[in-house]
Amino acid sequence: MEEGTEVRDQVRQAMEELAAERRQREELEKRVSELVEEASRNKKAAAEAEKNLAIRAELERLGVSKVELAFRALRSEVERTEEGELVGRNGGGAAPLREYVTRFVAENPEVLPVRVGGGSGAGAQGSAGAGGIGGDLDRLRPGMSDEELERIRREITRVAAQALRGQ
């Protein structure tokens, strides 16, 4: 009888060891699954960050001053192809990122910096001594003669026309 009890004890011990190994294997498999999921999330996050960086870089390359505004408008329309290329999609087609962003900026010039007709490279528009508008505006006051007001109006019209022509 002692031999039967001893065999039973050995079988029970072996079963307990197998159960412990099974629990350990299941825990390891669960941990591996968690790591695979985490790696997948990290890969997606890295791809999204790379896409966002590429969009912003293209916007900056084109001289866009309102990068964040343009980026928010573009990011949902840009995706990665199976080949790994970033393309912009809208309507019915897709275009490479550079072409897509260039077209977007051309269609939305409000994201570009405002052009100012001045600065160190701009030619003088005239001065008070040369009949320019700057000095004339400084002299603008109530009770001016009609002749003087008309001269200032003509100068304002001339400067506005130049500005509209882009000169």
C-alpha positions in Angstrom: 0.0 0.0 0.0 2.9 2.3 0.7 4.1 1.9 -2.9 0.6 3.0 -4.2 0.6 6.0 -2.0 4.1 6.9 -3.1 3.1 6.6 -6.8 0.0 8.8 -6.1 2.1 11.4 -4.4 4.6 11.5 -7.3 1.7 11.7 -9.8 0.1 14.5 -7.8 3.4 16.3 -7.5 4.0 16.0 -11.3 0.5 17.3 -12.0 1.1 20.3 -9.7 4.4 21.0 -11.4 2.7 20.8 -14.8 -0.1 23.1 -13.6 2.5 25.6 -12.3 4.4 25.5 -15.6 1.1 25.9 -17.5 0.2 29.0 -15.4 3.8 30.4 -16.0 3.5 29.7 -19.8 0.1 31.4 -19.9 1.4 34.4 -18.1 4.4 34.7 -20.5 2.1 34.3 -23.5 -0.1 37.1 -22.1 2.9 39.3 -21.6 4.2 38.6 -25.1 0.7 39.6 -26.5 0.8 42.8 -24.5 4.3 43.6 -25.8 3.2 42.9 -29.4 0.2 45.2 -29.0 2.4 47.9 -27.4 4.9 47.6 -30.3 2.1 48.0 -32.8 0.8 51.1 -31.0 4.3 52.5 -30.9 4.8 51.8 -34.6 1.6 53.6 -35.4 2.5 56.5 -33.2 5.9 56.8 -34.9 4.4 56.6 -38.4 1.8 59.4 -37.4 4.6 61.5 -35.9 6.7 61.1 -39.1 3.7 62.0 -41.3 3.0 65.1 -39.2 6.7 66.1 -39.3 6.7 65.7 -43.1 3.6 67.8 -43.6 5.0 70.6 -41.3 8.3 70.5 -43.1 6.7 70.9 -46.5 4.6 73.8 -45.2 7.7 75.5 -43.8 9.6 74.9 -47.0 6.9 76.8 -48.9 7.1 79.7 -46.5 3.8 79.3 -44.9 3.4 81.6 -41.9 0.3 79.9 -40.4 1.8 76.4 -40.3 -0.4 75.1 -37.5 -3.6 76.2 -39.3 -2.6 74.7 -42.6 -1.4 71.5 -40.9 -4.7 71.0 -39.2 -6.5 71.4 -42.5 -4.2 68.9 -44.3 -3.4 66.2 -41.8 -6.6 64.2 -42.2 -6.1 64.2 -46.0 -2.6 62.8 -45.9 -2.0 59.0 -45.6 0.7 56.5 -46.3 0.4 54.2 -49.3 1.3 50.5 -49.2 4.6 51.4 -50.6 5.2 53.8 -47.7 4.9 57.0 -49.7 2.9 59.9 -48.2 0.1 61.1 -50.4 -2.7 63.6 -50.1 -6.1 62.5 -51.0 -9.3 64.5 -51.7 -12.0 64.2 -54.2 -11.1 61.3 -56.4 -7.3 61.2 -56.6 -4.0 61.1 -54.7 -0.9 63.2 -55.2 2.5 63.0 -53.7 2.8 65.0 -50.5 5.0 67.8 -51.9 2.7 68.3 -54.9 -0.4 68.1 -52.7 0.9 70.6 -50.1 2.1 73.0 -52.9 -1.4 72.9 -54.5 -3.0 73.5 -51.1 -0.9 76.6 -50.5 -1.6 77.9 -54.0 -5.3 77.5 -53.4 -5.1 79.0 -49.9 -2.8 82.0 -50.1 -4.1 83.3 -46.7 -1.7 80.9 -45.0 1.3 82.7 -46.6 2.9 85.7 -45.0 1.3 89.1 -45.8 3.3 91.0 -48.4 4.4 94.4 -47.1 5.5 96.9 -49.7 8.4 98.2 -47.7 11.6 97.2 -46.1 15.3 97.7 -46.9 14.9 96.6 -50.5 11.9 98.7 -51.3 12.4 101.9 -53.3 11.4 105.2 -51.8 7.8 106.2 -52.5 8.7 109.8 -52.2 9.2 112.1 -49.2 7.6 115.3 -48.0 10.2 117.3 -49.8 9.6 115.5 -53.1 5.9 115.7 -52.9 5.5 112.2 -51.3 2.4 111.2 -49.4 4.2 110.7 -46.0 4.7 114.3 -45.3 1.4 115.2 -46.8 -0.5 113.0 -44.4 1.3 114.6 -41.5 0.0 118.0 -42.6 -3.6 116.8 -43.1 -5.8 118.9 -40.8 -9.2 120.4 -40.7 -9.6 123.7 -42.5 -7.0 122.9 -45.3 -7.5 124.6 -48.6 -9.4 122.7 -51.3 -6.3 122.8 -53.5 -4.1 121.2 -50.9 -6.8 118.5 -50.1 -7.1 117.6 -53.8 -3.3 117.3 -54.1 -3.3 114.8 -51.2 -6.2 112.8 -52.7 -4.4 112.5 -56.0 -1.2 111.3 -54.2 -3.3 108.7 -52.1 -4.9 107.5 -55.3 -1.5 107.2 -57.0 0.0 105.2 -54.1 -3.0 102.9 -53.9 -2.9 102.2 -57.6 0.8 101.3 -57.3 0.0 99.0 -54.4 -2.7 97.2 -56.3 -0.4 96.7 -59.3 2.2 95.3 -56.9 4.9 97.9 -57.5 
